[in-house]
């Protein structure tokens, strides 16, 4: 049932967001050199690696590490990168990952392939059996500000509580958080 919900919602979102996606793609292309999309190797269900697209908000010479590990992430932002991140517009291409089945709308955010500490703890708790999400319980409870142990605890809580009603609650709260730009550090 969750997969059917994801596909239906992704289809509706793709139709409604077609023009904004096109406008963001043009803005990314015109504001900095390099490709419009950034394809990131991420850890999916059962710790399988998949390629997740995002609108490129960082310069092409940015190291492939979690943003919080960069000494000064702002120095790597493109001219519109901060806006894309704060508005979460950089996440729109992940609808493709939802269509493909690599992601769901709700689940733990997919770890970078090199976040070994996060991957190990999630695997130990069985969180790796969940399809990663565009948003999740941890995202609405702190987003970029959470340390890994707290993020994993919230992912584990989601694993225990998952249901369609809980997913709908998370989606509504995500919409509110995105509009208020709550929990974004860069």
FENVEN-V274400 format. One record per run of one state. SS is the DSSP state (2 for helix, 1 for strand, 0 for the rest). FROM is the first residue (numbers start at 1). LEN is the number of residues. If there is no record, write none. Layout:
<<SS FROM LEN> <SS FROM LEN>>
This chain:
<<0 1 1> <2 2 15> <0 17 1> <2 18 14> <0 32 5> <1 37 7> <0 44 1> <2 45 3> <0 48 1> <1 49 7> <0 56 2> <1 58 1> <0 59 8> <2 67 3> <0 70 3> <2 73 4> <1 77 1> <0 78 3> <2 81 7> <0 88 1> <2 89 3> <0 92 2> <2 94 7> <0 101 3> <1 104 3> <0 107 4> <1 111 2> <0 113 3> <2 116 10> <0 126 1> <2 127 3> <0 130 3> <1 133 3> <0 136 1> <2 137 4> <0 141 2> <2 143 3> <0 146 2> <2 148 14> <0 162 2> <2 164 17> <0 181 6>>
